[in-house]
Amino acid sequence: MDIFDILTLIGGLSLFLFGMHLMGEALERRTGSSLQELLSRLTTGKALGFLTGAGVTAAIQSSSATTVMVVGFVNSGLMTLSQAIHVIMGANVGTTITSWLLSLGGIEGGSFFLQLLKPTSFTPVLALIGIIFYMFLKNGKKKDLGLILLGFAVLMFGMDTMSDAVAGLKDEAWFTDLFLLFANPILGVLAGAVLTAIVQSSSASVGILQALSTTGSVTYAAAFPIILGQNIGTCVTALLSSIGTSTNARRAATVHLLFNVIGAAVCLVLFWLVDLLASPAIFVHSATHVGIAVCHTIFNLTGTALLLPCSGLLEGLVCRLVKPADQP
């Protein structure tokens, strides 16, 4: 890997993050008011709140954006803390849709239909439609639709560029050694949390991990702990948005952190026990785009299955941890 590959990697990463930001902003504008109304109304029951959070996040492709909206609703009194907890849990499941979309970049095969499914085949068409909508149509909603298509095309092009740039790393011993180091679960969780806190998006950091997986050096033993850390790192956005808000709003942001930390701790223990007792061969296999999406989904579904029935206990815990400003 030479200086030109590094420059290509930087350019690909920049395009990927910009495309994700562009698509997310346009999605929020296109569906923002209706989704905010949906969030404030359809959160009366545990299951309904969960499904609302999952649906909204799948639509806007950002669990951080959903959680920030929830913190704002709790702060303004439009939503209770109990309702917020269920929506936040749903948001964690809804965000897995992005990793499945990004996994399309890993499709292999020579048949015509498989080639059509590859982003490099259909994103140029989406980009063309998007630029026509954005440049030549006057309707604001259609312009936003054009930006959504352009954003998706840019992020997929950026991811493809990143994958090409890092392809040479498969022959670099230091890079392989780095991911062997991340096979230590604690280091993997820390690496995932720091990366996601920097880019402010678990979806983006999962996409970066999927791009790195094309080198063949990212094993499942390294990828899974990193994914656990990515879900912890994404909580930074909600925590920052809760600064200066009401006590319950700060509690809602803290619930997001507790949910991911508890879920990661449980999954990490299970991961360690499985590795210790069975040492499955898949742990040392190279992770794929789809495999990373599966791991991301398994973690979020497991955390939800464990904690959704205990949402009342989680609410009690966060109320003990985050007290009103006038209480010691």
SEDOVO-641556 format. One line per 3 residues: number of its first residue (from 1); for each residue x negated, y negated, z negated of N, C-alpha, C, O. Coordinates in steps of 0.001 Angstrom, whole numbers. Atoms other than C-alpha are relative to their C-alpha. Layout:
N
NUM = X Y Z X Y Z X Y Z X Y Z | ...
//
This chain:
328
1 = -858 1199 0 0 0 0 -886 -1237 0 -1657 -1441 -938 | 851 1178 -89 -1638 -3266 1151 802 -1269 -297 1972 -1207 -677 | -623 1285 336 -867 -6969 698 1256 -254 833 2202 -889 367
4 = -1160 218 -863 1548 -6938 3632 1199 826 -465 2343 384 -354 | -1086 -802 576 3570 -4112 2070 578 -688 -1239 1787 -660 -1471 | -455 709 1203 3721 -6127 -1165 875 -1191 383 1912 -1438 -234
7 = -805 1135 -468 4969 -9191 718 1353 471 537 2378 -170 305 | -1251 -560 -509 7567 -7029 2486 907 420 -1156 2120 216 -1108 | -762 -416 1177 8637 -5606 -885 645 -1205 -690 1810 -1162 -1087
10 = -528 1219 630 9025 -9109 -2341 1154 -569 823 2180 -979 281 | -1060 495 -874 11049 -10188 681 1246 865 -70 2359 342 -123 | -1131 -912 95 13255 -7084 513 739 -145 -1321 1970 -137 -1359
13 = -614 182 1321 13843 -7545 -3220 779 -1309 -57 1874 -1362 -617 | -675 1305 -16 14734 -11204 -2682 1305 72 789 2327 -458 354 | -1214 -152 -814 17217 -10328 70 1042 844 -732 2234 536 -710
16 = -910 -884 732 18704 -7533 -2041 720 -761 -1113 1942 -677 -1235 | -603 742 1111 19274 -9777 -5075 900 -1122 519 1967 -1376 -39 | -816 1075 -562 20553 -12646 -2923 1305 558 572 2375 -17 369
19 = -1198 -609 -568 22961 -10354 -1066 987 424 -1069 2195 251 -911 | -887 -412 1096 24319 -8961 -4324 651 -1221 -644 1839 -1200 -966 | -542 1226 596 24728 -12472 -5751 1046 -635 924 2103 -1071 468
22 = -919 590 -983 26390 -13745 -2559 1308 782 57 2391 197 45 | -1198 -836 -67 28790 -10809 -2372 824 -135 -1279 2049 -243 -1224 | -704 107 1275 29640 -11045 -6083 739 -1313 -150 1887 -1338 -594
25 = -647 1314 109 30362 -14781 -5968 1208 -104 927 2254 -626 539 | -1103 59 -966 32524 -14447 -2852 1160 885 -445 2322 515 -276 | -1044 -891 503 34421 -11506 -4366 771 -654 -1141 1996 -557 -1218
28 = -654 680 1120 35102 -13514 -7519 906 -1128 492 2012 -1304 -19 | -835 1078 -544 36372 -16490 -5483 1225 557 704 2331 33 571 | -1086 -580 -808 38465 -14272 -3213 1100 588 -869 2281 521 -525
31 = -988 -700 828 40153 -12401 -6046 46 -534 -1428 756 4 -2278 | 200 471 1369 39230 -14476 -9100 1258 -321 -773 1457 209 -1866 | -1178 433 754 42528 -16089 -10087 949 1157 -285 1489 1261 -1386
34 = -908 -1132 212 44592 -12926 -9592 -585 999 -986 144 1590 -1783 | 628 -933 921 42041 -10803 -11446 6 -543 -1422 170 217 -2376 | -45 592 1332 41912 -13253 -14348 1398 148 -594 1549 437 -1781
37 = -1373 -169 488 45699 -13137 -14598 251 1460 -363 914 1756 -1356 | -150 -1423 269 45561 -9343 -14413 -659 370 -1320 -102 1120 -2121 | 725 -282 1234 42971 -9235 -17184 770 -473 -1227 814 213 -2248
40 = -678 582 1163 45018 -11458 -19465 1353 659 -289 1868 558 -1402 | -1340 -574 166 48286 -9550 -18914 -17 1512 -233 674 2017 -1118 | -75 -1462 12 47546 -5857 -18357 -1005 628 -953 -1737 1536 -560
43 = 967 -543 953 45525 -5142 -21485 681 367 -1309 35 405 -2357 | -752 -239 1231 48250 -4268 -23974 -311 1358 -625 -345 1468 -1851 | 273 -1336 515 47440 -550 -24316 -1435 406 239 -2139 -196 1050
46 = 1383 -470 -106 44191 1362 -24691 -314 460 1424 -1297 27 2023 | 247 -531 -1342 44490 3247 -21386 134 -1088 1060 -656 -1140 2002 | -222 1052 -983 45848 234 -19496 -1147 -1007 -7 -1579 -1472 1048
49 = 1142 908 90 43072 -2011 -20776 -1237 584 649 -1965 -107 1361 | 1148 -690 -603 40454 550 -19778 103 -6 1519 -861 -343 2206 | -182 -48 -1457 41912 966 -16271 -104 -1384 626 -613 -1534 1737
52 = 105 1372 -507 42190 -2810 -15862 -1461 -422 100 -1877 -992 1109 | 1422 337 -22 38528 -3291 -16783 -741 714 1107 -1585 122 1780 | 654 -769 -1062 37450 -514 -14417 378 -540 1376 -477 -677 2251
55 = -455 488 -1294 39578 -1849 -11558 -561 -1360 350 -993 -1584 1481 | 533 1351 -237 38485 -5476 -11936 -1486 73 336 -1952 -601 1255 | 1448 -98 -232 34811 -4489 -12110 -301 648 1339 -1231 234 2032
58 = 187 -623 -1315 35098 -2203 -9082 269 -1007 1113 -356 -950 2173 | -345 993 -1024 36652 -5137 -7190 -1070 -1070 143 -1401 -1470 1259 | 981 1098 -74 34051 -7777 -8103 -1438 480 -94 -2367 -324 -21
61 = 1331 -613 -35 31087 -5356 -8327 -940 -535 -1076 -2142 -658 -842 | 868 511 1063 29811 -6717 -11633 651 180 -1365 1644 -477 -1675 | -508 -163 1362 30412 -5485 -15172 -343 -1221 -848 392 -1570 -1772
64 = 385 1204 741 28558 -8559 -16439 1033 -1106 194 1407 -1784 -764 | -1005 1034 -280 31060 -10884 -14721 1300 301 -729 1928 -599 -1287 | -1226 -376 706 33992 -8925 -16151 -131 -272 -1489 784 -816 -2107
67 = 208 185 1438 32517 -9005 -19656 -44 -1476 -366 480 -1877 -1405 | 38 1444 256 31812 -12733 -19427 1413 -574 25 1760 -1414 -806 | -1400 445 -41 35452 -13294 -18397 741 405 -1275 1522 -371 -1825
70 = -650 -495 1215 36588 -11173 -21347 -406 -836 -1207 434 -1190 -2035 | 476 847 1101 34417 -13170 -23754 716 -1345 35 1104 -1872 -1007 | -705 1271 -144 36013 -16343 -22379 1464 97 -411 1995 -810 -1050
73 = -1406 -197 381 39535 -14945 -22802 152 137 -1511 1073 -424 -2104 | -58 -165 1458 38837 -13894 -26387 -251 -1342 -681 392 -1677 -1676 | 321 1304 587 37319 -17304 -27104 1188 -958 62 1390 -1767 -844
76 = -1152 900 -169 40448 -19063 -25790 1270 542 -632 2302 -129 -618 | -1159 -577 660 42817 -16725 -27643 956 729 923 2020 1160 477 | -872 -692 -952 44300 -15149 -24477 -85 1515 -137 762 2238 388
79 = 207 -1436 145 42992 -11720 -25459 -519 282 -1404 -1341 -468 -1931 | 485 -368 1327 42469 -9986 -28793 -1297 793 127 -1647 1265 1209 | 1242 -777 -4 39228 -8276 -29778 273 1452 366 -500 2067 1101
82 = -358 -1388 -295 40957 -4888 -29627 223 202 1498 -242 1189 2068 | -217 -94 -1445 42100 -5516 -26051 -1328 -107 746 -1561 612 1718 | 1283 222 -664 38629 -6738 -25096 -862 1258 -1 -1544 1545 983
85 = 818 -1208 105 36977 -3522 -26303 362 998 1095 -520 1589 1718 | -430 -968 -1008 39069 -1369 -23966 -381 -460 1411 -772 354 2248 | 358 527 -1326 38445 -3658 -20970 -1505 149 239 -1929 500 1340
88 = 1461 -110 -130 34677 -3667 -21633 -401 1440 305 -1285 1678 1128 | 294 -1409 -283 34626 137 -21701 354 347 1447 -383 1067 2120 | -379 -228 -1389 36492 193 -18399 -982 -632 973 -1262 -74 2034
91 = 955 698 -863 34033 -2308 -16927 -1256 834 216 -1832 833 1304 | 1195 -832 -125 31156 77 -17639 193 1136 998 -753 1537 1676 | -273 -1057 -974 32831 2783 -15577 167 -601 1399 -303 -29 2382
94 = -219 640 -1297 33882 398 -12794 -1283 -388 712 -1335 -404 1941 | 1258 456 -614 30301 -761 -12241 -732 1133 714 -1645 867 1497 | 666 -1113 -672 29279 2753 -11104 305 39 1491 -421 673 2257
97 = -348 25 -1427 31012 2086 -7763 -1158 -550 829 -1428 -72 1931 | 1096 626 -751 28076 -102 -6727 -1097 1008 306 -1601 1052 1428 | 1083 -970 -220 25518 2688 -7190 399 1034 1053 -456 1535 1783
100 = -452 -934 -1038 27669 4978 -5018 -58 -649 1382 -397 9 2365 | 122 703 -1288 27819 2340 -2273 -1459 -45 442 -1770 178 1612 | 1417 79 -328 24043 1922 -2463 -577 1361 355 -1575 1443 1071
103 = 506 -1344 -289 23584 5704 -2315 160 368 1476 -443 1331 1949 | -150 -254 -1434 24713 5550 1323 -1337 -135 725 -1553 465 1778 | 1313 193 -620 21160 4411 2075 -840 1258 14 -1810 1344 766
106 = 781 -1233 65 19897 7889 1201 534 1115 871 26 2236 820 | -572 -1047 -863 22024 9765 3739 -1031 434 1039 -1651 -396 1704 | 943 -543 -970 19878 12060 5875 718 989 896 1709 1605 501
109 = -609 -934 -953 20694 14124 8928 36 -615 1377 82 -1836 1520 | 80 506 -1358 20630 13852 12681 1320 -57 743 1372 -543 1873 | -1267 -9 -725 24298 14299 13526 534 -1422 171 202 -2331 -589
112 = -528 1323 -334 26196 11397 15050 817 -583 -1149 706 -1770 -1455 | -880 492 1063 28717 11161 12199 -794 -389 -1243 -459 -1368 -1909 | 848 368 1135 26021 11168 9501 -742 -1303 278 -918 -2134 -614
115 = 689 1238 -370 24162 8462 11381 933 -1206 -131 503 -2299 -501 | -968 1096 125 27355 6374 11434 180 -441 -1446 472 -1605 -1717 | -175 316 1418 27532 6564 7635 -1179 -755 -587 -1060 -1356 -1655
118 = 1181 704 518 24036 5130 7212 207 -1514 110 688 -2005 1131 | -182 1461 -34 24060 1418 6304 -682 -678 1176 -182 -1677 1694 | 700 619 -1128 21537 659 9035 824 77 1274 569 -671 2218
121 = -853 -126 -1187 24211 1762 11539 1189 -949 -35 1538 -1544 985 | -1234 792 18 27268 -129 10301 -152 -1402 -579 714 -2246 -347 | 129 1348 561 25908 -3159 8409 -223 -1091 1053 226 -2218 841
124 = 80 1051 -1026 24931 -5022 11618 1376 -428 503 1596 -1604 791 | -1365 324 -431 28609 -4808 12658 691 -850 -1069 1368 -1827 -749 | -579 785 1091 29705 -6063 9222 -577 -1412 -21 144 -2383 -250
127 = 641 1315 -16 27172 -8895 9460 557 -865 1126 788 -2059 935 | -548 735 -1141 28496 -9895 12911 1414 -498 -311 1737 -1660 -60 | -1369 401 362 32120 -9909 11691 -37 -1085 -1068 722 -2053 -1018
130 = 113 962 1091 31066 -11775 8555 -395 -1381 481 183 -2376 44 | 466 1308 -461 29228 -14542 10392 1062 -680 864 1182 -1905 853 | -1104 568 -798 32165 -14996 12803 1063 -586 -922 1537 -1701 -703
133 = -995 480 962 34597 -15307 9887 -481 -1265 -697 277 -2220 -865 | 517 1118 794 32332 -17688 7991 -191 -1262 837 84 -2363 360 | 344 1169 -805 31327 -19975 10882 1161 -558 807 1221 -1762 1060
136 = -994 451 -972 34410 -20113 13070 1435 -59 -528 2316 -581 154 | -1347 54 560 37436 -19707 10793 92 -1078 -1063 -859 -1292 -1815 | -176 1116 938 38824 -22573 8724 600 434 -1333 402 -228 -2352
139 = -661 -476 1212 40819 -20549 6189 -1030 389 -1061 -1939 1177 -796 | 975 -239 1067 38965 -20486 2848 -119 1453 -400 -1223 1941 -645 | 23 -1403 388 39959 -16920 1990 -719 849 1046 -1439 1788 705
142 = 667 -753 -1059 38775 -15658 5381 -1503 -299 20 -2318 567 337 | 1420 337 121 35504 -17542 4936 -646 810 -1124 -1764 1305 -979 | 518 -799 1113 35055 -15801 1574 -141 1462 401 -1099 2129 10
145 = 93 -1373 -499 35782 -12466 3258 -1245 158 871 -1937 1174 800 | 1207 -11 -814 33053 -13305 5762 -1254 45 -850 -2202 758 -523 | 1158 -2 900 30628 -14029 2901 -161 1338 -713 -1282 1777 -966
148 = 65 -1326 624 31521 -10716 1241 -694 980 941 -1582 1728 533 | 607 -898 -986 30642 -8853 4444 -1467 -343 228 -2308 550 333 | 1395 417 -176 27473 -10908 4926 -847 391 -1204 -1970 873 -1053
151 = 732 -351 1213 26439 -10376 1310 -319 1478 -54 -1437 1864 -393 | 231 -1440 1 26880 -6617 1594 -1058 383 1034 -1925 1213 764 | 975 -299 -1051 24924 -6540 4853 -1405 -410 -432 -2365 325 -200
154 = 1310 480 435 22084 -8605 3356 -576 891 -1093 -1763 1216 -1061 | 538 -824 1080 21806 -6484 204 -419 1385 509 -1417 1933 41 | 383 -1300 -551 21751 -3229 2212 -1257 -122 858 -2105 771 851
157 = 1223 228 -781 19149 -4686 4593 -1193 -180 -941 -2282 335 -685 | 1068 189 980 17109 -5795 1579 -425 1308 -630 -1616 1544 -832 | 331 -1293 599 17313 -2342 36 -773 880 977 -1723 1564 594
160 = 702 -770 -1018 16255 -715 3299 -1433 -517 178 -2364 263 375 | 1334 605 -107 13328 -3155 3512 -873 405 -1179 -2052 714 -1005 | 740 -444 1182 12295 -2307 -59 -444 1453 137 -1583 1798 -176
163 = 317 -1425 -150 12445 1415 698 -1161 199 967 -2059 1001 710 | 1095 -98 -971 10208 977 3756 -1316 -500 -591 -2376 70 -331 | 1212 603 557 7756 -1203 1806 -686 910 -1016 -1914 937 -1102
166 = 586 -833 1056 7288 1291 -1041 -275 1429 478 -768 2253 -292 | 163 -1372 -489 7164 4388 1188 -1436 488 -180 -1659 1661 -479 | 1401 -389 121 3346 4368 1069 -434 332 -1412 -1495 925 -1610
169 = 375 -247 1401 3337 4575 -2728 -1 1482 -359 -586 1880 -1366 | -49 -1437 308 4042 8309 -2569 -1400 617 21 -1621 1678 -563 | 1367 -513 -71 334 8776 -1802 -917 -652 -1030 -2106 -337 -1083
172 = 804 694 1003 -844 6518 -4662 99 718 -1344 1185 859 -1905 | 14 -764 1252 -1906 8452 -7766 499 -831 -1172 1196 -314 -2045 | -387 834 1140 -1375 5481 -10107 1519 -167 -83 2081 -278 -1172
175 = -1451 162 3 2257 5136 -9019 675 1264 -526 1633 1186 -1295 | -528 -1259 510 2967 8809 -9645 -222 100 -1507 661 539 -2244 | 310 -25 1436 1252 8524 -13036 920 -939 -783 1293 -648 -1919
178 = -885 964 665 3420 5494 -13867 1351 637 -305 1883 472 -1403 | -1303 -617 235 6626 7470 -13444 -101 1250 -857 890 1665 -1459 | 205 -1061 980 5141 10390 -15349 27 -590 -1408 495 45 -2353
181 = -36 703 1284 4691 7864 -18165 1432 -304 -411 1787 -194 -1584 | -1398 313 285 8347 6861 -17880 819 1249 -319 1965 1153 -759 | -681 -1225 403 9246 10516 -18375 100 83 -1517 900 854 -2048
184 = -203 174 1444 8731 9627 -22043 1292 -793 -154 1351 -1959 237 | -1332 641 6 12400 8817 -22773 19 -1401 -606 712 -2279 -93 | -13 1310 653 11690 5881 -25105 -564 -1067 931 -3 -2156 1053
187 = 605 964 -931 9402 4172 -22586 919 -238 1197 1015 -1357 1702 | -928 147 -1115 11921 4843 -19826 1160 -922 -338 1537 -1772 469 | -1102 863 436 14752 3223 -21793 -462 -1452 -91 243 -2357 355
190 = 533 1365 128 12577 181 -22586 -228 -625 1369 97 -1792 1587 | 269 519 -1350 11520 -181 -18941 1300 -392 690 1380 -1453 1308 | -1285 296 -627 15127 -15 -17727 662 -1217 -607 1253 -2026 109
193 = -628 1133 676 16324 -2506 -20350 -670 -1318 381 9 -2313 631 | 734 1231 -333 13589 -5059 -19592 270 -417 1441 522 -1592 1710 | -248 315 -1416 14056 -4829 -15800 1390 -598 190 1557 -1587 904
196 = -1378 473 -176 17816 -5293 -16076 220 -1345 -672 956 -2184 -153 | -112 1301 664 17518 -8153 -18560 -577 -1107 878 -98 -2240 854 | 635 992 -880 15273 -9919 -16026 895 -322 1194 1104 -1492 1514
199 = -803 233 -1210 17502 -9436 -12958 1471 -261 -322 2248 -609 567 | -1351 333 468 20714 -9861 -15029 1097 820 678 2217 341 857 | -1016 -835 -657 22500 -6967 -13317 -443 1454 -22 -1494 1799 518
202 = 332 -1427 -1 22541 -3226 -13974 147 578 1406 -601 1476 1793 | -190 -479 -1375 23846 -2687 -10428 -1242 -276 833 -1671 568 1620 | 1205 353 -757 20819 -4510 -9015 -1174 875 -411 -1925 1344 445
205 = 1140 -798 452 18335 -2610 -11183 159 1470 388 -832 2147 663 | -234 -1367 -476 19971 727 -10294 -354 84 1490 -939 1070 1939 | 358 33 -1418 19614 -255 -6631 -1501 -10 216 -2000 645 1131
208 = 1466 21 -89 15917 -1026 -7162 -558 1394 -289 -1471 1858 394 | 437 -1364 327 15479 2396 -8795 283 948 1158 -532 1818 1465 | -322 -846 -1150 17248 4024 -5837 -982 -236 1146 -1372 701 1843
211 = 984 290 -1053 14886 2242 -3451 -1343 649 -326 -1996 1202 559 | 1276 -609 407 11854 3435 -5452 41 1520 125 -997 2159 301 | -108 -1461 -61 13197 6994 -5355 -397 551 1364 -672 1744 1495
214 = 385 -471 -1334 12384 7155 -1639 -1464 422 50 -1876 1113 983 | 1415 -400 38 8710 7570 -2622 -158 1460 -406 -1201 2061 -148 | 96 -1379 475 9478 10988 -4135 -695 129 -1341 -842 1238 -1855
217 = 718 -34 1276 7630 10022 -7334 921 -153 -1205 503 73 -2341 | -945 229 1098 10749 9255 -9394 751 1297 -291 1659 1670 451 | -685 -1233 369 11812 12463 -11119 1261 -327 -803 1436 -1450 -1277
220 = -1205 201 815 15145 12927 -12880 -368 -216 -1468 339 -919 -2190 | 445 183 1383 13224 13134 -16170 -387 -1448 -264 -272 -1923 -1394 | 329 1418 146 12050 9558 -15546 1205 -882 286 1401 -1902 -375
223 = -1110 843 -435 15179 8222 -13837 1090 -119 -1055 1626 -1207 -1264 | -1137 34 925 17746 9173 -16490 -237 -943 -1178 646 -1746 -1482 | 233 971 1077 16123 7316 -19427 -7 -1446 495 466 -2343 -202
226 = 3 1362 -551 15579 4280 -17185 1433 -486 193 1738 -1643 -94 | -1415 351 -195 19308 4320 -16313 647 -344 -1341 1440 -1282 -1421 | -532 310 1329 20156 4413 -20036 -419 -1408 -422 387 -2174 -951
229 = 498 1332 351 17982 1346 -20571 630 -1096 831 849 -2204 342 | -617 1004 -873 19526 -449 -17595 1356 -432 -538 1720 -1605 -449 | -1314 337 546 22937 -277 -19235 -109 -826 -1279 807 -1581 -1608
232 = 216 847 1174 21510 -1816 -22406 -424 -1401 435 45 -2395 -118 | 508 1293 -456 19694 -4588 -20528 1067 -903 583 949 -2126 510 | -1052 819 -622 22866 -5719 -18737 833 -760 -1024 1573 -1675 -664
235 = -769 671 1056 24353 -6777 -22100 -507 -1422 -268 191 -2225 -887 | 582 1322 259 22058 -9828 -22162 897 -1115 533 1054 -2150 -114 | -837 1042 -616 24379 -11775 -19835 1177 -367 -896 1439 -1546 -1134
238 = -1157 259 861 27425 -11385 -22090 -423 -640 -1314 265 -1525 -1821 | 479 576 1255 25395 -12159 -25217 -335 -1475 174 -44 -2290 -702 | 323 1415 -263 24128 -15390 -23653 1281 -821 159 1355 -1963 -293
241 = -1250 737 -229 27674 -16349 -22611 771 -234 -1299 1639 -1105 -1356 | -749 127 1257 28880 -15936 -26208 -588 -1035 -956 -23 -1305 -2016 | 633 1009 869 26524 -18555 -27650 927 -1205 -145 1384 -1770 849
244 = -842 1163 257 28563 -21307 -29288 1490 265 81 2282 -676 27 | -1420 -331 -107 31880 -19442 -28971 556 397 -1374 -146 335 -2384 | -644 -402 1251 34349 -18235 -31612 -580 1314 -514 -1315 2006 190
247 = 504 -1234 606 33607 -15363 -33961 429 1230 793 -388 2114 1055 | -489 -1170 -740 35795 -12898 -32043 -630 106 1391 -835 1209 1897 | 664 -23 -1303 34197 -13903 -28736 -1413 575 -137 -1862 1356 702
250 = 1331 -559 252 30759 -13169 -30200 91 1486 -322 -796 2265 27 | -209 -1427 285 32131 -9878 -31472 239 779 1288 -252 1898 1431 | -255 -672 -1279 33371 -9001 -27972 -1302 249 759 -1505 1326 1319
253 = 1295 -160 -667 29894 -9596 -26532 -846 1056 -708 -1556 1830 -66 | 774 -976 778 28359 -7544 -29350 524 1415 213 -248 2373 193 | -577 -1309 -303 30791 -4684 -28628 -631 582 1256 -945 1771 1311
256 = 627 -437 -1243 29350 -4507 -25126 -1380 595 -279 -1739 1637 270 | 1330 -488 362 25867 -4100 -26632 90 1299 -794 -617 2260 -493 | -132 -1191 837 26959 -1575 -29278 445 1209 817 -68 2314 641
259 = -506 -1084 -832 28870 495 -26733 -1138 647 792 -1247 1872 844 | 1083 -535 -825 25811 854 -24506 -1137 570 -826 -1742 1569 -435 | 1072 -515 860 23298 1322 -27333 393 1351 -593 -402 2292 -579
262 = -461 -1272 575 25391 4044 -29026 66 1079 1074 -374 2208 857 | -88 -958 -1100 26105 5725 -25679 -1379 463 449 -1585 1648 709 | 1357 -354 -413 22414 5599 -24725 -673 892 -1033 -1373 1838 -671
265 = 604 -802 1060 21341 7003 -28106 518 1442 41 -259 2390 -73 | -586 -1336 -63 23771 9937 -27837 -515 756 1226 -914 1915 1122 | 463 -647 -1231 22803 10682 -24223 -1490 326 -65 -1933 1338 479
268 = 1439 -233 129 19103 10382 -25085 -265 1237 -858 -1137 2045 -537 | 142 -1184 856 19449 12949 -27887 382 1263 777 -321 2272 714 | -427 -1150 -804 21382 15299 -25569 -1037 343 1067 -1338 1513 1302
271 = 1026 -177 -1021 18778 14784 -22840 -1229 693 -605 -1785 1621 -17 | 1168 -566 674 15974 15577 -25293 239 1452 -401 -650 2290 -247 | -317 -1367 413 17726 18702 -26620 28 952 1195 -493 2065 1123
274 = -49 -832 -1210 18413 20042 -23119 -1404 261 515 -1731 1382 903 | 1386 -151 -461 14788 19411 -22140 -781 939 -913 -1576 1752 -443 | 730 -814 975 13508 21046 -25347 420 1457 67 -427 2350 30
277 = -514 -1362 90 15740 24116 -25272 19 739 1333 -187 1952 1375 | -174 -669 -1290 16178 24797 -21564 -1039 -390 1041 -1354 404 1928 | 950 522 -995 13653 22674 -19624 464 278 1429 -241 944 2187
280 = -527 -288 -1350 15834 22733 -16468 -931 -504 1091 -1546 -1564 969 | 927 328 -1087 13889 22678 -13232 336 -1328 666 -547 -1995 1206 | -402 1233 -690 15912 19729 -11914 -667 -1226 -607 -816 -2243 70
283 = 631 1151 654 14212 17430 -14435 -1294 -417 702 -1644 -1597 707 | 1273 328 -655 10936 17648 -12487 178 -193 1500 -793 -469 2204 | -260 254 -1414 12598 17341 -9074 69 -1503 256 390 -2283 -640
286 = -85 1411 -372 12449 14039 -7224 1458 -435 66 2294 243 662 | -1367 527 1 15563 11953 -7770 344 -544 1386 -527 -1032 2106 | -491 533 -1266 17667 10965 -4758 948 -1171 -276 1323 -1417 -1422
289 = -968 1087 137 19961 7997 -4127 1282 503 -663 1781 -92 -1618 | -1248 -550 533 23010 10154 -4795 -204 518 -1421 656 331 -2281 | 290 -515 1338 21394 11830 -7799 -27 -1099 -1044 462 -909 -2158
292 = 42 1140 925 20762 8445 -9422 1410 -531 -236 1758 -890 -1361 | -1394 430 157 24382 7434 -8757 751 962 -916 1562 535 -1738 | -645 -1004 855 25507 10706 -10388 -408 -210 -1461 439 -187 -2354
295 = 484 227 1373 23316 10064 -13464 631 -1250 -605 1033 -1247 -1769 | -606 1247 454 24638 6507 -13735 1457 223 -384 1923 -291 -1401 | -1416 -273 256 28225 7768 -13561 172 894 -1221 1050 650 -2049
298 = -84 -918 1141 27653 10613 -16043 -196 -746 -1305 541 -526 -2266 | 251 749 1239 26206 8227 -18627 1217 -835 -391 1650 -802 -1543 | -1117 898 324 29088 5751 -18391 1273 761 -351 2032 338 -1223
301 = -1173 -810 336 31770 8439 -18405 -160 664 -1366 798 763 -2132 | 255 -631 1298 30137 10185 -21366 194 -994 -1134 850 -691 -2131 | -148 1029 1033 29905 6970 -23376 1457 -373 -223 1887 -568 -1360
304 = -1420 346 107 33537 6153 -22624 793 1116 -670 1639 857 -1526 | -708 -1141 588 34763 9657 -23489 -249 96 -1504 633 492 -2266 | 342 -65 1425 32960 9451 -26835 607 -1146 -796 1081 -945 -1914
307 = -317 1186 790 33873 5918 -27851 1401 -566 211 1907 -1279 -656 | -1353 526 -205 37265 5126 -26305 983 469 -1083 1784 -331 -1565 | -900 -418 1085 39101 7301 -28864 -358 -637 -1347 464 -675 -2263
310 = 466 587 1272 37035 5576 -31592 -73 -1521 66 -830 -2143 -680 | 94 1451 -189 37651 2009 -30449 316 -770 -1281 -233 -1847 -1516 | -317 654 1271 39177 1145 -33833 -1189 -40 -935 -1427 -1044 -1606
313 = 1209 -43 826 36022 2252 -35638 -1052 -965 536 -1757 -1620 -232 | 951 920 -615 33920 285 -33153 359 -1449 -331 -517 -2277 -580 | -458 1345 361 36038 -2800 -33843 -347 -313 -1455 -806 -1412 -1766
316 = 340 209 1403 35571 -2357 -37583 -1487 -222 -203 -1889 -1058 -1012 | 1448 144 122 31812 -1973 -37171 -460 -1380 448 -1271 -2019 -223 | 437 1299 -516 31436 -5110 -35070 484 -1137 -893 -181 -2168 -1000
319 = -490 1026 932 33569 -7090 -37538 -893 -97 -1234 -1045 -1173 -1813 | 933 16 1127 31156 -6084 -40299 -1333 -640 388 -1961 -1338 -408 | 1300 511 -445 28104 -6979 -38212 39 -1485 338 -896 -2219 18
322 = -107 1399 -430 29328 -10311 -36799 1071 -678 -869 2270 -495 -657 | -913 664 923 30860 -12423 -39553 195 -1452 404 -638 -2018 1112 | -205 1434 -286 32354 -15916 -39309 -1174 -833 -491 -1855 -459 -1446
325 = 1163 834 312 29785 -18701 -39461 -16 -480 -1450 -1084 -718 -2014 | -44 518 1364 31006 -19844 -42884 -108 1085 -1051 -5 807 -2245 | 211 -1094 944 30472 -16389 -44431 -1434 449 34 -2051 466 1099
328 = 1391 -462 25 27091 -15105 -45582 -130 1379 628 -1231 1925 694
//
